[in-house]
Amino acid sequence: MGVKLYHFGLSPFSRAVQMTLTALGVKYSIETIDLMKGEQRTDEYKKINPRGKVPALVDGKLSLGESRAIACYLCNKYASGSKKTLYPSAPELRAKVDMLLYVGEWIADTIVEYLNIAGVLFRGEKPKDEKLADVKSCLQYLEDCLKGQNYIAGDNLTIADFFAVCPLLLLENVDFNDYDPYPKLKKWINTMKSLKYFDEINKEPMKMFKAAFNEKLNLPAAKQTGF
Amino acid sequence: MVLVLYNDPVSPSGRSVHMTLRALGLDFEWKNVNLISSENRLPEFLKINPRGKVPALVDEDLKLAESRAIACYLCNKYATEGTKSLYPSEPEKRAIVDQMLYSGEWMWEEIYIGYLRVRWVLYYGELPWFHNTDGVREALKYLDDRLKENAYMAGNHLTIADLFAHTTIRFLDMLDFDEYSNYPHMKAWMDKIEALDYYDECNNGKIDKVKEKYQALIKERQKQ
């Protein structure tokens, strides 16, 4: 049987799960559920995830939705040795990771709202500049988290970092580059991007997303940006 | 040292944490943070939770926010043989509880942001989105479907996922929502949660004041 991920590369949450799988060294197969074609709404897929959301995971008899719950499950089930720090079991350390996973929902929602992704892709709208201040509160929050530690939930890389960086980098779609007020965050983004599995999971989907987004915005084709 | 809970009983997720503490049989000190008078924006509280949200928990050096993370922490740290089923440790079972906790955030958005809009009614002169009930009904149907096969949210026994889902659904009382009986499995489950011996202490009458204010503002605006 093995582990099967129902995946769509343009979903940052789906990629965060992929990063978790890869970091853990779990072998898995992928089935692409193309959200652009509405494949998440088929009866067949709804048997896997009744909410019709991507990603979902099947492992033996278990069908699981909710990306963060999937990442926690994978760690609880498969982490061994040095991989255990991805989702530590000491209650105090784990609490920080869980807290940042939930806070990550606020960060992701805020960025998605600012970029107005559905509006841009499907309704010919623009990003909502009036929401930029909210995005900056998120960046400041993360900057404060990184005070005295290398990763957002502590001294080690955890799944909370995956779930923060993937939505955060959606900001590259509008070439947001104002990280000077957030030096620790900027350094952390570079650390995340230099993970050896970062590019293979994120690079191509991020490029595709940016191209599609910019085409709709009638901007020049996606240009390479870095930090 | 004692656990300190910063909370306002108006907050549904705050009440879920309160029920978690009771279900675990833990002693704690309650510090009230009145949301209506914006005590959550005071510098003392922002030191506990920079996001200014209740509930928050302090346990010695640990300052913790996010209600669901708090409930998980309390179980991970303090559950005993008798209470560990509230948040089971077998990965497959725990995964379902986590899934329901995370999808609870979706239900909350449908109910609070998409329909009741309490904050916008109280502070920004708006009305609830009365017409926008599709998302609410979809959430209730999702729960009812789950509860067809399971007595509780995550299987055949009570978990913290139930304590969170319940306060979210019951917040619909703010608008005297009366469609619960259209979802018989969900209704039966609600009755079970409301029969828990700590339920009344944590929940009864806690939204009355804010509900009165909310409904009065709505009436006033509808007259205009």
Interface residues (C-beta under 8 A of the other chain):
Chain A: P50 R51 K61 L62 L64 G65 E66 R68 A69 I70 C72 Y73 N76 K77 P91 E92 R94 A95 K96 D98 M99 L101 Y102 V103 E105 W106 Y141 D144
Chain B: P50 R51 D59 D61 L62 L64 A65 E66 R68 A69 I70 C72 Y73 N76 K77 P91 E92 R94 A95 I96 D98 Q99 L101 Y102 S103 E105 W106 Y142 D145
